[in-house]
Amino acid sequence: MSGNVNREYFDKYMVPCYSPAPFIPVKAAGSRVWDQQGKEYIDLAGGIAVNSLGHSNPVLAQALKDQIDKLWHMANGFTNEPVLTLAQKLVNATFADKVFFCNSGAEANEAALKLARKYARDRFGADKSEIIAFKNAFHGRTLFTVTVGGQPKYSADFAPLPQDITHLPYNDLNAVAAQISDRTCAVIVEPVIGEGGVLPADPAFLQGLRELCDKHNATLIFDEVQTGAGRLGTLYAYQHYGVVPDLLTSAKGLGGGFPIGAMLAKEAWAQVFQPGTHGTTFGGNPLAATVANSVLDQLDETLLGGVAERHQLIVARLEALNAQHGLFTAIRGKGLLIGAELAEPLRGKAKTLTNLAAEEGLIALIAGPDVLRFAPALNIPLEDIEEAFVRLERAVVRILG
Ligand SMILES: *Cc1c(COP(=O)(O)O)cnc(C)c1O
């Protein structure tokens, strides 16, 4: 059955909006993956910061199996036990008073942006609609979120686009201070820009955004789709930075590989979404909520405490590789979201390098054409990291020829 399926099917039967690797993963455990031919890979991509507890996590699997025999789906005309437990856990663990569940990061941001627009309109009138966002930011692929994202190449083809969105340089508080006004409805920011190149915010930048939003009654939204669920060593990045947003979006790692998204809100904001104003069929589905509950239960101090150690090891190995081969102009990031910007002669060749790395048995990510990105499982064994860098060096030697 599955033995006959091959990579050519993708080109034949699937909309070509991706260019997947030439091999097809069929099995995975922890941070190791095997393809159809039985070749093994170490996974430093983590399904793009999603498989926060590794592949085939036995505790997640058991939780899901137990729920599968009970209740799959009722839609939101009914609530369910797993989602109520999950909401309580997120409220108890964060600044939030209320949670809205959906199925992806884009949907969580769509909800936050819509909510911010309605909050401003309800309280201050229709003229307060400007959304301030940042260049190189990524917020998802719905028309609203892709327009708010800071890479026009992803939105221009879909015009006409949602209006009144301003893009400013990231980490430039003066630019925000010059632009923000009482017309500004919201500021949306990634605490560490992920897809756009792994760029951490300066603490003073986030603190300054908080103050400017307070001054102008604008909603501060942290897009923590990539930085959340333990990735920086705290449950959410806002806790690492000590700056509290009004709305926070979560997805990716929250489900450990099962699709779920969440928007966390302070009480006054939550009240804007009354019955009928927003919703989703699948959001907060019992299966997804069960898995997310199990993810949160496992993100204890030991697991989160191990993030710093893994960060240091990866950075040390990147620095060693750099000392040996002179590959990078910068190594940056926080927790287990790490980027390495390629120097000449490898500029623009991040994808070529990760392709070669895959041939050597290592799965890594890129963040734009110039940046290698690493977002492994938070519990990746240290020896897997060591072995990963042996394999990466083999790829580096090949690309340098
Ligand atoms: C991945 C990502 C999104 C989009 O999430 P999807 O689940 O792909 O819709 C939004 N914001 C950030 C910061 C992301 O990294």
The ligand as an SDF file (V2000), in Angstrom:
LIG
                    3D

 15 15  0  0  0  0  0  0  0  0999 V2000
    4.1800   29.8280   11.6600 C   0  0  0  0  0  0  0  0  0  0  0  0
    3.8030   31.1810   12.1230 C   0  0  0  0  0  0  0  0  0  0  0  0
    2.5180   31.6990   11.8970 C   0  0  0  0  0  0  0  0  0  0  0  0
    1.4930   30.9740   11.0570 C   0  0  0  0  0  0  0  0  0  0  0  0
    1.0920   29.7820   11.6640 O   0  0  0  0  0  0  0  0  0  0  0  0
    0.2770   28.7050   10.7810 P   0  0  0  0  0  0  0  0  0  0  0  0
   -0.0490   27.6240   11.7810 O   0  0  0  0  0  0  0  0  0  0  0  0
    1.1880   28.2710    9.6880 O   0  0  0  0  0  0  0  0  0  0  0  0
   -0.9290   29.3850   10.2690 O   0  0  0  0  0  0  0  0  0  0  0  0
    2.2120   32.9360   12.4260 C   0  0  0  0  0  0  0  0  0  0  0  0
    3.1060   33.6270   13.1460 N   0  0  0  0  0  0  0  0  0  0  0  0
    4.3490   33.1580   13.3920 C   0  0  0  0  0  0  0  0  0  0  0  0
    5.2870   33.9690   14.2190 C   0  0  0  0  0  0  0  0  0  0  0  0
    4.7450   31.9290   12.8870 C   0  0  0  0  0  0  0  0  0  0  0  0
    5.9820   31.4820   13.1100 O   0  0  0  0  0  0  0  0  0  0  0  0
  1  2  1  0
  2  3  1  0
  2 14  2  0
  3  4  1  0
  3 10  2  0
  4  5  1  0
  5  6  1  0
  6  7  2  0
  6  8  1  0
  6  9  1  0
 10 11  1  0
 11 12  2  0
 12 13  1  0
 12 14  1  0
 14 15  1  0
M  END
$$$$
